[in-house]
Amino acid sequence: MISFGFSLNTSRTIDIDADNFDKCHSLINHVPSYKRCIGCGGCAATCSAQQHSQFNILKCNLLFRRGEYDTLSNELDKCMLCGKCLLVCPRNVNTRAMIISMRNLLKTK
């Protein structure tokens, strides 16, 4: 093993192989525009809920894509579904439908 002078902290290590991506694939079937997201952050920059809480739609998107669903349900409930993110998205991702579908998929076990 080669030593690069640092080591990864195990608490920050993400084991993608251990995650279940079934819900992510279901979301793509419900909202096909979801796969066009490039993570530019335009949605997070205009978010009204982010001004009043710790909500970050970009972080929710990333957690959902990684298959990390544990704390995501509480985060998604902070979204006000105002639609500002929908208006600024350069890739025309239907973010409102994405949030609603994420909520519904997380309710089903």
Secondary structure, DSSP 4 states (H G I P E B T S, - for coil): ----S----GGG---GGGS--HHHHHHHHH-GGGGG----SHHHHH-HHHHHSS--HHHHHHHHHHT--TTHHHHHTT-----HHHHH-TT---HHHHHHHHHHHHH--
